[in-house]
Amino acid sequence: MPELDDADRRILAVLQADGRISNVDLADRVALSPSPCLRRVRRLEEAGVIQGYRAILDREAIGLGLTVFVAIKVARHSREAAAMLQETLAAIPEVVACHMVSGEADFLAEVVVADLAAYERLLTEQLLTLPMIADIRSNMVLRRIKSDGAPPLPTRP
């Protein structure tokens, strides 16, 4: 990973807020000329600091009105079972985020579906059929307070 200087952090902060900004406008906002700004952006992309650009969609506007956090406990703790579960969860389009966690559950998945009936189908037809799962706990989201937030940028030591 490259060492991030103040100019890199300014670039990242602007791009997190507006990934569609033109290089000329970005350079102006971060007090650089366009060529060095573009070189820095490309370096950050190549280093994997900037992993991509995307549109953030309103879930409800596209018919995905239910978000469920699914806590999954693995039956047999083995590297193979964990790897198989990770691959399976990563392949389910409705799983928009998934984390291996410590605590009562082994994995925490964020699932986005149209409604409760759609979640029931996903649960019974896909998740509960997996042999390595010992327990599933579903937490329905009542109201989204914050989602898709930009991570805080580290300050210089």
N, C-alpha and C positions, 0 to 999 in steps of 0.2 A: 504494500500500500504506500502511496506517495505521502510525504509529509504535507499537510494542508497548511498553507499560509493564509494570511488575511484576505488576499484577493481570491483564493480558491473558496474560502468560506463565504465571501460575498456572492460569488457566482452561484454556489450551491443554494444559498438562501433565496436568491431571485428565481432560480430554476425550480425550486420546490414550490414556490408560489405561482409561477407561470412558466410551464415547460414549453409553451408555444412562442415565447418571446423571440424576436429576431436577434441575430448575433449583434447587429448594430445597436439595437436598443439595450441589449444585455451589456454590451461594452460601455455604453453611456451610463447605465445605472450603477456599474461597478467601478467606474472611473479608470477604464483601460481603453486602449485603441482596439478596433475590431480584430486585427490580425493576432495580437497576443491573447486576446480574449478567446478567440476560436481555438488557438493552439492549446490553451488551458482546458477548455471544455473537452476537446478531443483526448487530451492526456487523462482527464478524469474519467471519460468513457472507457478508454482502453485499459485503465487500471481497475475498472469495475466499481469505482466509487459511484458513478452514474450508471445504473443498471438498465435504464430504459425510460421511455416516455409513454404516457397513456392518458386516456380520457377517464375521468372519474364519473361514473354514471349514477343517477339517482335510482336506487334500487326499486323503490315503489313505482316510479314513473315507467319502468320497464316490466312491471308485473311481478316483482320479487318482494312481496310484502312481509315475509317472515324470515327473521334471522334467529338461528339456534346455535348456542354454544354447546358442543357435545363433548363431554368428558368420557374418555375411553380407557378402560383398564384392560391390560393384556393378561391372558390366562397363564401362559407359561413364559416367563422372562427368558428369552433367548434372543440372540442377535438375529437369527433367521426370522423369528416371529415378528420382531420389531421392524425389520427391513421389509417383510411382506406387507405388513400393515401400512407402513409409510408409502410404499409404492401404490397400494390400493387406494389410500386416501388421496394421494396426489393425482390419481387418474379420475376421480369423481369431480365433474365440473361444478357441482353445487358446493363443494368444499372450497371456499375462497381463501382460507388461511388454516394452517395446522402447525401445531408446536408440540414437541416432546417436552413434557413438564415433569417436575418433581411434585410429590404430594400424594394425595389419594388416587389421582388418575395418572396415567402414563402419557396420554396424548390429549390435547385440547384442540378441537376442530371448530372452525366457524363455518356454518352451513347457511346458505341463502337459497330459499325456495319461495314459490308463489304463496303457499298457504299451509295450514296444518295437514291437510290431506296429502299434499305433495311430500311433506316431511315424513309422514307415516309410511308412504310408499318407499322412500329412500331408506328409512330405518329398517323396515321389515324385509325389503327385497335385496338390499345391498349390505347394510352394516351388520344386522343380526345374523346374516348367513356366514359371516367370517369366522372360521374355527378358532382363531387365536384370541378372540375377544371374550373376556370374562364378565365385563359389566359395562353398561353404557348409562350415563346420566345426561339428560337433556335439560338445558336451561333456555327457555324462550325469552327473547328480547321483547320487553314491553315498549321501550322507547330508546332510540339511539341518541346518545348525548354527544359523542364524538367518535368519528370514524375516519379512516384514511388520513390521519394527521401526519404532518411532516416530522421526522425525527429531529430532535434538537441537535444543532451542530456544536461540536466540542469547541471550547474556547482555548485559546493559546495558553500554554503553561507559563 
